[in-house]
Amino acid sequence: MKLITCTERQHAVAILDIFNDAILTSTALYDYKPRHIDTMTSWFATKLTNNFPVIGLEDQQGALLGFASYGTFRAWPAYKYSVEHSIYIHKDHRGKGLGKVLLNALVDAAREHGVHTLIGAIDAANSGSIALHEKNGFSHAGTIKQAAFKFDRWLDLAFYQMILDTPLKPVAG
């Protein structure tokens, strides 16, 4: 397997399939309805415009096994050094250590881009994702109880963060 930079042309359909499986079968995404392929154009455009990475992991045949990215945490200027990240693994490849590979690549990309704080918003019942983050240097920063309602139950949203030593010279404004 190899790490790659995902592109809309090559990976939109595979990413959409992973997203939609997560929407329909899990609490990894707090959406109700599957997304349409048209949404991928704006998703990729936002990543490109803001210089946010979309890191993929492919097998030897070029199939996308999972992907990771980050985006705006909050839209106000003073939050410019904080990002919220996501990692999604194809349903047939979970539990094989791919999340760790993608998380490490995402942390490296964040450092390269001068990010200071990586934030993961994780369903509090998602013990696998929580364990992945804790084992890789993230700490629990708080939980919002009953933040969402999906699958006929209230969901608690846990925040995990990693503070990086970048940027070297942060500036306001």
C-alpha positions as CSV (number, residue, x, y, z in Angstrom):
1,M,0.0,0.0,0.0
2,K,1.1,3.6,-0.6
3,L,0.2,7.1,0.5
4,I,-1.1,9.3,-2.2
5,T,-2.7,12.8,-2.7
6,C,-6.3,12.3,-3.6
7,T,-7.8,14.1,-6.6
8,E,-11.4,14.7,-7.6
9,R,-10.9,13.1,-10.9
10,Q,-9.3,9.9,-9.6
11,H,-10.9,9.5,-6.1
12,A,-14.2,11.3,-5.8
13,V,-16.3,8.2,-6.4
14,A,-14.3,6.1,-4.0
15,I,-14.3,8.8,-1.3
16,L,-18.1,9.3,-1.8
17,D,-18.6,5.5,-1.3
18,I,-16.7,5.6,1.9
19,F,-18.6,8.7,3.1
20,N,-22.0,7.2,2.3
21,D,-21.2,3.9,4.0
22,A,-20.3,5.9,7.1
23,I,-23.5,7.9,6.9
24,L,-25.7,4.9,6.5
25,T,-24.1,2.5,8.9
26,S,-22.3,4.4,11.6
27,T,-22.1,7.5,13.8
28,A,-18.7,8.5,12.3
29,L,-20.7,11.2,10.3
30,Y,-23.6,12.9,11.8
31,D,-25.5,13.1,8.4
32,Y,-28.8,11.3,7.7
33,K,-28.8,11.0,3.9
34,P,-26.2,9.7,1.5
35,R,-24.3,12.5,-0.4
36,H,-24.6,12.9,-4.2
37,I,-21.6,12.8,-6.5
38,D,-22.2,16.5,-7.2
39,T,-21.2,17.4,-3.6
40,M,-17.6,16.2,-4.3
41,T,-16.8,19.0,-6.6
42,S,-17.3,21.7,-3.9
43,W,-15.7,19.4,-1.3
44,F,-12.5,19.1,-3.3
45,A,-12.6,22.8,-4.3
46,T,-12.7,23.8,-0.6
47,K,-9.8,21.6,0.2
48,L,-7.8,23.0,-2.8
49,T,-8.7,26.7,-2.1
50,N,-7.6,26.4,1.5
51,N,-4.6,24.2,0.9
52,F,-6.1,21.4,3.0
53,P,-4.6,18.0,2.3
54,V,-6.6,15.0,1.1
55,I,-4.3,12.0,1.8
56,G,-5.3,8.6,0.6
57,L,-4.0,5.1,1.1
58,E,-4.1,2.8,-1.9
59,D,-3.5,-0.9,-2.3
60,Q,-1.2,-2.3,-5.1
61,Q,-4.1,-2.3,-7.6
62,G,-4.8,1.4,-6.9
63,A,-8.0,0.9,-4.9
64,L,-8.6,3.5,-2.2
65,L,-8.5,1.8,1.2
66,G,-9.1,5.0,3.2
67,F,-8.4,8.7,3.3
68,A,-7.8,11.6,5.7
69,S,-8.1,15.3,5.6
70,Y,-8.6,18.4,7.6
71,G,-10.5,21.6,7.3
72,T,-11.6,24.7,9.0
73,F,-12.3,24.2,12.7
74,R,-14.1,27.5,13.2
75,A,-14.5,30.2,10.5
76,W,-13.1,33.2,12.5
77,P,-9.6,34.5,11.8
78,A,-8.1,33.8,15.2
79,Y,-8.7,30.1,14.7
80,K,-6.5,30.0,11.6
81,Y,-3.9,27.7,13.3
82,S,-6.5,25.1,14.4
83,V,-8.1,22.5,12.1
84,E,-10.6,19.7,12.5
85,H,-9.5,16.4,10.9
86,S,-11.2,13.3,9.7
87,I,-10.1,9.8,8.9
88,Y,-12.3,7.3,7.0
89,I,-11.4,3.7,6.2
90,H,-13.2,1.6,3.7
91,K,-15.5,-0.9,5.5
92,D,-13.6,-3.9,4.2
93,H,-10.2,-2.6,5.6
94,R,-10.9,-1.4,9.1
95,G,-8.9,-2.8,12.0
96,K,-5.7,-3.3,10.0
97,G,-3.8,-0.3,11.2
98,L,-4.6,1.9,8.3
99,G,-6.0,4.7,10.5
100,K,-2.6,5.0,12.2
101,V,-0.8,5.4,8.9
102,L,-3.2,8.1,7.7
103,L,-3.2,9.9,11.1
104,N,0.6,10.1,11.1
105,A,0.6,11.4,7.5
106,L,-2.0,14.0,8.5
107,V,0.0,15.1,11.5
108,D,3.1,15.5,9.2
109,A,1.0,17.5,6.7
110,A,-0.3,19.7,9.5
111,R,3.2,20.5,10.7
112,E,4.3,21.3,7.1
113,H,1.4,23.7,6.8
114,G,2.0,25.5,10.1
115,V,-1.0,24.1,11.9
116,H,-0.8,24.4,15.7
117,T,-3.8,22.3,16.9
118,L,-5.4,19.2,15.3
119,I,-8.9,18.5,16.6
120,G,-10.9,15.3,16.1
121,A,-14.6,15.4,16.8
122,I,-15.4,11.7,17.5
123,D,-18.7,10.1,18.5
124,A,-18.1,9.2,22.2
125,A,-19.1,5.6,21.5
126,N,-16.5,5.1,18.8
127,S,-13.9,3.3,21.0
128,G,-11.7,2.4,18.0
129,S,-11.2,6.0,16.9
130,I,-10.7,7.2,20.4
131,A,-8.1,4.5,21.1
132,L,-6.3,5.4,17.8
133,H,-6.2,9.1,18.8
134,E,-5.1,8.4,22.4
135,K,-2.3,5.9,21.3
136,N,-1.0,8.6,18.9
137,G,-0.7,11.5,21.3
138,F,-4.1,13.1,21.3
139,S,-5.8,14.0,24.5
140,H,-9.4,14.4,25.4
141,A,-10.4,18.0,25.4
142,G,-14.1,17.7,26.3
143,T,-17.4,16.1,25.4
144,I,-20.6,17.7,24.4
145,K,-23.4,15.5,25.7
146,Q,-26.4,14.8,23.4
147,A,-24.9,16.9,20.6
148,A,-26.7,15.0,17.9
149,F,-29.6,12.6,17.3
150,K,-29.2,9.7,14.9
151,F,-30.4,6.1,14.7
152,D,-33.2,7.1,17.2
153,R,-30.7,8.0,20.0
154,W,-28.8,10.9,21.4
155,L,-25.1,11.0,20.5
156,D,-22.3,12.5,22.6
157,L,-19.5,14.2,20.7
158,A,-16.0,13.9,22.2
159,F,-13.2,16.2,21.2
160,Y,-9.6,15.1,21.0
161,Q,-6.7,17.3,20.3
162,M,-3.0,17.3,19.5
163,I,-1.0,20.5,20.0
164,L,1.9,20.8,17.6
165,D,5.1,22.9,17.9
166,T,4.2,24.8,14.8
167,P,4.0,27.5,13.5
168,L,7.4,28.8,14.6
169,K,6.3,32.4,14.5
170,P,2.5,32.8,14.7
171,V,1.0,36.1,13.9
172,A,-2.3,37.7,14.6
173,G,-4.4,39.2,11.8
